[in-house]
Amino acid sequence: MAKKQFKAESKRLMDLMINSIYTHKEIFLREIISNASDAIDKLAYLSLTDDTVKAKRGDLRITVTPDKEARTLTVSDNGVGMTEEELEKNLGTIARSGSLQFKQDMGQDEKSAADIIGQFGVGFYSAFMVADEVTVITRRHGEDVAHCWKSSGADGYTITECEKDEPGTDVIMRLKPDTEDERYGEYLETGRLQNLIKKYSDYIRHPIRMEVEDYREKERPEDAGEDYKPEWETVVEEKTINSMVPLWQRPRSKVEQEEYDGFYREKFGDWQAPLSTITTSSEGTVTFKALLFIPSATPYDFYTREYEKGLQLYSSGVLIMDKCADLLPDCFRFVKGVVDSPDFSLNISREMLQHDRQLKIIAGALEKKIKNELVKLMKDDREKYEKFWSAFGRQLKYSVTEGYGVKKDLLQDLLLFTTSKEGKLASLAEYVERMGEGQEFIYYVCADTSEQAARLPQVERIADKGWEILYLTEEVDEFVMQALSEVSGKKLKPVSDPDALPETDEEKAEQEKQAQEAKPVLDFVKETLGDRVKEARVSKILKTAPVCMTADGPMSLEMEKYFSKLEGSSPMGAMKAERVLELNPSSAAYGALKGALEGEDKARAAKYVEVLYHQALLIAGLPIEDPAAYTELVCSLMN
């Protein structure tokens, strides 16, 4: 049986090209200008390979001309132009790309000589999103005859001979009438056109020229007196709208920091200069250039759902996406910048990427580069890094805890914590480097402030050793510790852990003896408090303080406090730590409690238990259920 060919309904296919490919109508100008740029590049390339083709790069240009009276927008180029046959093939055949064919006809070694943008052969038809009639007047370089291609869309097209003084192509779009929903006339306003050119085609490497209105001071008359006031006039001048050469394409040594700062402010709407500027590039399997910035301050919406991460994505100098989220990991979502690569696999509208290997390779390279630059900043300019940490440290901490610590190896070198050593910030590597003799663990304690942390009773025995302690003052900090588990082979240990300090056999025996002797007191404490505590025990972590509250199991008291804030919005809000009341048998308070029990004054002993319990809550930063009752209790003991 003979194989049959698929058939396409031409009008329907054309309708899809016009109405279903592109998300935003404004994209049409990017596509038409890109086609014009390709035509110029083809001519420039041919002038290098064919002696009969003469083209001076300084003369090559793209011109945008709005005409409000005729309601037309014209994009002209003095590129290679098209013959009647090429018009038929390129504009009369949907999805046939003359640019792609041009690249395919080039040798492998020649492809870098011409930076051809087009590849799908559908960009031209985007003009019909805003125009009800498109006319193309073109004359091939080296030919005497020009041709006119005209179409109103899906109904077909005509090709006729016409006159054109110079080689090149004019695309004339007659814009649709305005409606209640669409104002097509905006594409005839020079301000709007300038913005679109700057947005999408700023780095097309050929000048894009347009007549724009400007204001200038009139020349002062020779006979003007001292009371002369300057007069201004409106003039219409043809100006180059685009920048042409992207900042990231220039060697860093040739760019002043002021230029980077200005670019950052203009592109990303920040009134402050960036804290740090990062440039990187790669050639080989995947070719790309990137220009990245770390902001000086946290954006106002950074920790809201409205904040969108992502880098501006360019392909051969043409803006494809304003915020490509896939190029940035969440941990570095604060980074702004641009990435330019000819190797991205784009979808047919060139408005988004296909998720491919090239994208992952670039994203991985950027992640490593950002991390390395931050490490370098911490080493070379500590003051600036601490400013960065103040703005975005919390983001890095949250990122450590996400995905069961999948990013902990990447981020642990970037973390800073206030420590007991002069109350200054230190990295984990710095902490490990100055660990004391005999110190096995990295110690930490949680509190609302560093000052509170320093006064906690469970800190005393570690501090007396002269060993440094991390002061964790943010809710996320303890989750970070659990995610990290260890750093450089040193386990992270809370100061409240009974095993935080090594014990000799003699010390263990003494602890067991104290626990046995205290059993009647401990049993009474547990009986008095009931389910409010899991256990009462003789403390191994207290040195002079009478009491403290700790927790058994995976959930700490700090975690309980964090989850309690979620109560009502999350089932996690009901989670409670298994509280343990730890007593110091060497303290006067314990002696008073023991004395009351031995004197068979259980009522007074119960009051002592309540006082100690509430003191432990206060020290731990936990709420007291009935402050008034507690006050009355304390006062009753003063009688």
C-alpha positions in Angstrom: 0.0 0.0 0.0 1.4 3.4 -1.0 2.1 5.8 1.8 -0.2 8.9 1.8 0.9 12.4 2.8 -0.8 14.4 5.5 -2.8 17.3 4.3 -3.2 20.7 5.9 -6.0 23.2 5.6 -4.0 26.3 4.6 -6.4 28.9 5.9 -6.8 27.2 9.2 -3.1 26.8 9.6 -2.6 30.5 8.8 -5.2 31.5 11.4 -3.3 29.4 14.0 0.0 31.2 13.0 -1.6 34.6 13.5 -3.8 34.0 16.6 -2.5 31.1 18.6 1.3 31.1 18.8 2.1 34.4 20.6 1.1 35.4 24.1 1.6 39.1 23.7 0.7 41.2 20.6 3.6 43.5 21.2 6.0 40.6 20.2 5.3 41.4 16.5 7.7 44.3 16.5 10.5 42.1 17.9 9.9 39.5 15.2 9.8 42.0 12.3 13.0 43.7 13.5 14.7 40.4 14.0 13.9 39.5 10.3 15.3 42.8 9.2 18.5 42.2 11.3 18.8 38.7 9.6 18.5 40.3 6.2 21.4 42.8 7.0 23.5 40.0 8.4 23.0 37.9 5.3 24.2 40.9 3.2 27.2 41.5 5.5 28.2 37.8 5.3 27.9 37.7 1.5 30.1 40.8 1.2 32.8 38.8 3.0 32.4 35.7 0.8 31.5 37.3 -2.6 33.6 40.0 -4.1 30.7 41.2 -6.3 28.7 42.1 -3.2 29.6 45.5 -1.7 28.3 46.5 1.7 29.7 48.9 4.2 28.7 47.9 7.7 28.5 51.6 8.7 25.7 52.1 6.2 23.6 49.2 7.3 20.5 50.1 9.3 16.9 49.3 10.3 14.4 52.1 10.1 11.0 52.2 11.9 8.5 54.7 10.6 5.0 55.3 12.1 2.4 57.2 10.0 -0.6 58.1 12.0 -2.5 59.6 9.1 -2.1 56.5 6.9 -2.3 54.3 10.1 0.8 52.3 8.9 3.9 51.2 10.7 6.9 50.5 8.4 10.0 48.6 9.3 12.7 49.0 6.6 16.2 47.5 6.1 18.9 47.8 3.5 19.8 44.2 3.8 20.0 41.5 1.2 16.4 41.7 0.0 14.4 39.0 -1.8 13.7 37.9 -5.3 10.2 37.0 -6.5 11.1 33.3 -6.0 12.3 33.9 -2.5 9.2 35.9 -1.7 7.1 32.9 -2.8 9.2 30.5 -0.8 9.7 32.5 2.4 6.4 34.3 2.8 4.1 32.1 0.8 5.1 28.9 2.6 4.2 28.8 6.2 7.0 27.7 8.6 9.6 27.9 5.9 12.5 29.9 7.3 14.8 31.6 4.8 17.2 32.4 7.7 17.3 28.7 8.7 18.0 27.7 5.1 20.7 30.3 4.9 22.4 28.9 8.0 22.1 25.3 6.7 23.7 26.3 3.4 26.7 27.7 5.3 29.7 25.6 6.1 30.2 24.5 9.7 33.2 26.8 10.1 31.3 29.7 8.7 28.2 29.7 11.0 29.8 32.0 13.6 30.4 34.7 11.0 26.7 35.5 10.8 24.6 35.7 13.9 21.3 34.7 12.2 18.3 34.9 14.6 15.4 33.3 12.7 14.8 29.6 12.6 11.0 28.8 12.6 9.7 30.8 9.7 6.6 32.0 11.5 7.8 35.3 13.0 6.7 37.4 10.0 3.1 36.3 10.4 3.0 37.9 13.9 2.4 41.2 12.0 -1.2 40.1 11.4 -1.9 40.2 15.1 -2.0 44.0 14.8 -2.4 44.6 11.1 -5.3 43.9 8.8 -3.0 44.2 5.7 0.7 43.7 5.3 2.7 44.8 2.3 6.3 43.8 1.7 8.3 45.8 -0.9 11.7 44.2 -1.6 14.5 44.3 -4.0 17.3 41.7 -4.0 20.9 43.0 -3.8 22.3 42.9 -7.3 18.9 42.8 -8.9 17.2 45.7 -10.8 13.6 44.5 -10.3 11.7 45.0 -7.1 8.6 43.0 -6.1 5.6 43.7 -3.9 4.0 41.0 -1.7 0.6 41.9 -0.2 -1.8 40.0 2.0 -4.7 40.5 4.3 -4.1 37.3 6.2 -5.6 33.9 5.7 -7.2 34.7 2.4 -3.9 34.5 0.6 -1.5 36.9 -1.0 -0.4 38.6 -4.3 3.0 39.3 -5.8 3.6 42.0 -8.3 6.5 43.9 -9.8 7.1 47.4 -8.4 9.7 50.1 -8.0 12.2 50.4 -5.3 15.2 52.7 -5.4 17.6 50.8 -3.2 18.1 47.1 -2.4 16.4 45.9 0.9 13.0 45.3 2.3 10.1 47.4 3.6 7.5 45.7 5.7 4.4 48.0 5.8 1.7 47.1 8.3 -1.7 48.8 8.1 -2.9 48.6 11.7 -6.3 47.3 12.6 -9.0 49.7 13.8 -9.1 50.3 17.5 -11.8 48.5 19.6 -13.0 48.6 23.1 -10.6 45.8 24.0 -7.6 46.6 21.9 -5.9 49.9 21.0 -3.8 49.1 18.0 -3.0 52.7 17.5 -0.6 52.6 20.4 1.9 51.0 18.0 2.0 54.4 16.1 3.2 56.3 19.1 6.9 57.0 19.1 7.2 56.6 22.9 5.6 53.2 22.9 7.7 52.1 19.9 10.9 53.3 21.7 10.0 51.3 24.8 9.3 48.1 22.8 12.6 48.5 20.8 14.5 49.0 24.1 12.8 46.1 25.7 13.1 43.4 23.0 15.6 44.6 20.4 18.0 46.8 22.3 20.9 44.6 21.5 20.2 43.9 17.8 23.7 44.7 16.5 22.5 47.1 13.7 21.2 50.6 14.4 17.5 50.9 14.7 16.6 54.4 13.6 13.4 56.4 14.1 12.3 60.0 14.0 11.5 61.2 17.5 10.4 64.5 19.0 12.9 66.3 21.2 13.1 69.6 22.9 16.0 72.0 22.5 16.8 75.5 23.5 16.5 78.1 20.8 19.6 80.1 19.9 19.9 83.3 21.9 19.3 86.3 19.7 22.3 88.6 19.4 20.3 91.6 20.5 18.8 89.9 23.6 18.9 91.9 26.7 19.6 90.9 30.3 16.0 90.1 30.9 16.0 87.5 28.1 14.4 84.2 29.0 15.5 81.0 27.2 13.0 79.7 24.7 12.5 76.1 23.7 11.3 74.4 20.5 10.1 71.0 19.5 12.3 69.4 16.8 12.0 66.1 15.0 15.2 64.2 14.7 16.1 60.7 13.5 17.9 58.9 16.3 19.3 55.5 17.0 17.0 53.8 19.5 18.9 50.7 20.4 22.2 50.2 22.3 23.5 47.6 19.8 26.4 46.3 21.9 25.3 44.5 25.1 27.3 45.4 28.2 27.9 41.7 28.9 29.5 41.2 25.5 32.3 43.7 26.4 35.4 42.5 28.3 35.0 43.3 32.0 38.3 45.2 31.9 36.8 47.6 29.3 33.7 48.4 31.4 33.7 50.8 34.3 31.7 49.9 37.4 29.7 53.1 36.9 28.4 51.6 33.6 27.4 48.3 35.4 25.7 50.3 38.1 23.8 52.4 35.6 22.7 49.3 33.6 21.5 47.7 36.8 19.5 50.7 37.9 17.9 51.1 34.5 17.1 47.4 33.8 15.9 46.4 37.3 14.4 49.6 38.6 16.6 49.9 41.8 17.6 53.3 43.0 20.7 51.9 44.7 23.8 50.5 43.0 24.2 46.7 43.2 26.2 45.3 46.1 28.2 43.1 43.8 28.5 42.6 40.0 29.3 39.1 38.6 30.3 38.4 35.0 30.8 34.9 33.6 30.8 33.1 30.2 31.4 29.7 28.7 32.2 28.4 25.3 32.1 24.8 24.3 29.2 22.3 24.7 27.0 25.3 25.7 27.9 28.8 24.9 26.6 31.7 27.0 27.4 35.0 28.7 25.9 36.2 31.9 25.9 39.5 33.8 24.5 39.1 37.3 23.9 41.5 40.2 23.4 41.1 43.9 21.1 43.9 45.2 22.2 46.1 48.1 18.9 45.7 50.0 16.1 43.3 50.2 13.3 44.1 47.8 10.1 45.2 49.6 8.2 42.2 48.3 11.0 39.6 48.5 9.3 37.4 51.1 5.9 37.6 49.6 4.1 35.4 47.0 4.1 38.4 44.6 7.9 38.3 44.2 9.1 36.7 41.0 12.6 35.4 40.7 14.4 35.0 37.4 17.0 36.3 35.0 16.4 38.1 31.7 17.0 35.7 28.9 18.4 36.7 25.6 19.1 34.6 22.5 21.6 36.2 20.2 20.8 39.7 21.7 17.0 39.4 21.4 14.9 39.3 24.6 13.1 36.0 25.0 11.9 36.1 28.6 11.9 38.8 31.1 12.2 36.4 34.1 13.4 33.0 33.4 13.0 31.3 36.8 14.6 28.0 35.8 18.1 29.6 35.5 18.2 30.5 39.2 17.9 28.1 42.2 15.5 29.3 44.9 18.4 29.8 47.3 19.8 32.6 45.0 16.4 34.0 44.0 17.6 37.5 45.0 20.1 37.6 42.1 19.2 39.9 39.1 20.8 39.9 35.7 20.8 38.7 32.1 21.9 35.5 30.3 22.5 35.5 26.6 23.0 32.2 24.7 22.5 31.1 21.1 22.1 27.5 22.3 18.7 27.7 24.0 16.0 25.5 22.6 13.1 28.0 22.1 9.5 27.2 21.4 8.1 28.3 18.1 7.0 31.8 19.4 10.4 32.4 21.0 8.6 33.5 24.1 9.8 30.6 26.3 12.3 27.8 26.6 12.0 24.1 26.0 13.3 22.4 29.1 16.4 20.8 27.9 20.0 19.8 28.8 21.4 23.2 27.8 19.2 25.0 30.2 20.3 22.7 33.1 23.9 23.1 32.2 23.8 26.9 32.3 21.7 26.9 35.5 24.3 24.6 37.2 27.2 26.8 36.0 25.5 30.0 37.3 24.7 28.4 40.7 28.4 27.5 41.2 29.6 30.9 40.0 27.2 32.8 42.4 28.3 30.6 45.3 32.0 31.1 44.5 31.6 34.9 44.2 29.9 35.1 47.5 32.6 33.0 49.2 35.2 35.4 47.6 33.2 38.4 48.8 33.2 37.0 52.4 37.0 36.6 52.3 38.0 39.8 50.5 35.4 42.3 51.8 33.9 41.2 55.0 32.0 44.4 55.6 30.2 44.2 52.3 29.5 40.5 52.8 27.9 41.2 56.2 25.7 43.8 54.5 24.7 41.1 52.0 24.0 38.7 54.9 21.8 41.3 56.6 19.7 41.5 53.4 19.6 37.9 52.3 21.0 35.7 55.0 17.5 34.5 56.0 16.9 33.3 52.5 20.0 31.2 52.6 19.0 29.7 55.9 15.5 28.8 54.6 17.1 27.2 51.6 19.3 25.0 53.7 16.2 23.5 55.3 14.3 22.9 52.1 14.2 19.5 50.4 15.7 17.7 53.4 18.9 19.7 53.2 19.6 19.0 49.5 21.4 22.4 49.2 23.3 22.2 52.5 26.7 21.4 50.9 26.3 24.3 48.6 25.2 26.9 51.2 27.0 25.9 54.5 30.1 28.0 53.6 27.9 31.1 53.2 26.2 31.0 56.6 27.0 33.4 59.4 26.0 33.3 63.0 26.6 35.6 66.0 28.8 33.8 68.5 29.9 34.1 72.1 33.2 35.4 70.8 32.9 39.2 71.1 29.3 38.9 69.9 30.5 39.0 66.3 29.3 37.2 63.2 31.3 34.1 62.2 31.1 31.5 59.5 31.0 27.8 60.4 34.4 27.3 58.9 35.8 30.1 61.1 34.2 28.5 64.2 35.8 25.1 63.4 39.2 26.7 62.8 39.3 28.2 66.3 37.7 25.3 68.2 39.4 24.8 71.6 41.6 22.0 72.7 39.5 18.9 73.5 36.4 20.4 71.9 34.5 17.8 70.0 31.3 19.6 69.0 30.1 22.8 67.5 27.8 24.2 70.2 24.7 26.3 69.8 21.9 27.8 71.8 18.6 29.3 70.8 17.2 32.5 72.2 15.4 35.7 71.0 18.5 37.8 71.2 22.2 37.2 71.7 22.0 38.9 75.1 19.4 36.5 76.2 21.4 33.6 74.9 24.5 34.6 76.8 22.4 34.6 80.1 20.7 31.2 79.7 21.7 28.8 82.5 22.5 25.9 80.2 25.2 28.0 78.5 27.3 28.3 81.7 29.1 25.0 81.7 30.2 25.3 78.0 31.2 29.0 78.4 33.3 28.1 81.5 35.4 25.8 79.3 36.2 28.8 77.2 34.5 27.2 74.1 32.6 29.3 71.5 28.9 29.0 71.2 26.6 29.9 68.3 23.8 32.2 69.3 20.7 31.3 67.2 18.2 34.1 67.3 16.0 33.4 64.3 13.1 30.9 64.1 14.7 29.0 61.2 18.1 28.6 62.9 17.5 25.3 64.7 16.0 23.8 61.6 19.3 24.8 59.9 21.3 23.0 62.5 19.2 19.8 62.1 19.6 20.0 58.3 23.4 20.5 58.5 23.9 17.9 61.3 27.7 18.3 61.0 30.3 20.6 59.5 33.9 19.5 58.6 33.4 16.3 60.5 32.2 18.2 63.7 28.7 17.5 64.9 26.4 20.3 65.8 25.3 20.0 69.4 22.8 22.1 71.5 24.2 23.2 74.8 21.1 21.7 76.4 22.1 18.2 75.3 23.0 16.0 78.3 25.9 14.6 76.3 27.2 18.0 75.2 30.2 17.5 77.5 32.3 14.3 77.8 32.0 12.6 81.2 34.4 10.5 83.2 33.3 7.3 84.8 33.5 9.0 88.2 31.2 11.8 86.9 28.7 9.3 85.6 28.7 7.5 88.9 28.1 10.7 90.8 25.2 11.6 88.5 23.5 8.2 89.0 24.0 8.6 92.8 22.4 12.1 92.7 19.5 10.8 90.6 18.8 8.0 93.1 19.0 10.3 96.1 16.6 12.8 94.4 14.1 10.2 93.3 11.5 11.1 96.0 11.7 14.8 95.1 11.6 14.1 91.4 8.6 11.8 91.8 6.8 14.5 93.8 7.6 17.1 91.1 6.2 14.8 88.3 3.1 14.1 90.4 2.5 17.8 91.0 2.9 18.8 87.4 1.2 15.9 85.9 1.0 15.9 82.0 2.6 19.3 81.9 6.0 17.6 81.8 7.1 14.3 80.5 9.7 13.9 83.3 11.5 15.7 86.1 15.2 14.9 86.3 18.5 15.8 88.0 20.2 18.1 85.5 23.6 17.3 83.9 23.7 20.7 82.2 23.1 23.2 85.0 26.0 24.5 87.0 24.7 27.2 89.3 21.1 27.9 88.1 18.3 26.1 89.9 16.2 25.0 87.0 15.6 24.9 83.3 13.3 23.4 80.8 14.5 21.0 78.0 12.8 18.6 75.6 13.1 14.9 74.8 12.6 13.6 71.3 13.1 15.2 67.9 11.1 18.3 68.6 12.8 21.0 70.6 11.2 23.9 72.6 12.2 26.3 69.9 10.4 24.2 67.3 7.3 24.1 69.5 7.4 27.9 69.7 7.7 28.2 65.9 4.8 25.7 65.2 2.6 27.4 67.8 2.6 30.5 65.6 1.0 28.3 62.9 -1.9 27.2 65.1 -5.2 27.5 63.3 -3.5 27.6 59.9 -1.7 24.3 60.0 -1.9 21.0 61.8 1.7 21.6 62.8 0.5 24.3 65.2 -0.8 21.7 67.6 2.5 19.9 67.9 4.2 20.1 71.4 7.6 19.2 72.6 8.0 16.5 75.3 9.0 18.9 78.1 11.5 17.9 80.8 12.0 19.9 84.0 15.6 19.8 85.0 16.6 20.6 88.6 20.0 21.4 90.0 20.3 19.5 93.3 23.1 21.8 94.4 20.9 24.9 94.3 19.2 26.6 97.3 15.8 26.4 95.6 16.2 22.6 95.3 17.2 22.5 99.0 14.1 24.4 100.0 11.9 22.0 98.0 13.5 19.0 99.5 13.3 20.5 103.0 9.5 21.2 102.6 9.0 17.5 101.6 11.1 16.2 104.4 9.1 18.4 106.8 5.9 16.9 105.4 4.7 20.4 104.2 3.5 19.1 100.9 1.3 22.1 100.2 4.4 24.4 100.5 6.5 21.9 98.4 3.8 22.0 95.7 4.0 25.8 95.6 7.8 25.5 95.2 7.3 23.1 92.3 4.9 25.5 90.6 7.4 28.4 91.0 10.3 26.4 89.6 8.1 25.2 86.7 7.1 28.7 85.8 10.6 30.0 86.2 11.7 27.3 83.7 9.0 28.4 81.3 10.1 32.1 81.5 13.8 31.2 81.0 12.8 29.1 77.9 10.7 32.0 76.5 7.5 29.9 76.8 4.2 31.5 77.7 2.7 31.2 81.2 -0.9 30.2 81.1 -2.1 32.4 84.0 0.3 35.2 84.9 -2.0 36.5 87.6 -2.2 33.2 89.4 1.6 32.8 89.2 2.0 36.3 90.8 -0.3 35.4 93.6 1.6 32.2 94.1 5.0 34.0 94.5 3.4 36.5 96.8 1.9 33.8 99.0 5.4 32.4 99.6 6.5 35.8 100.9 4.1 35.7 103.9 
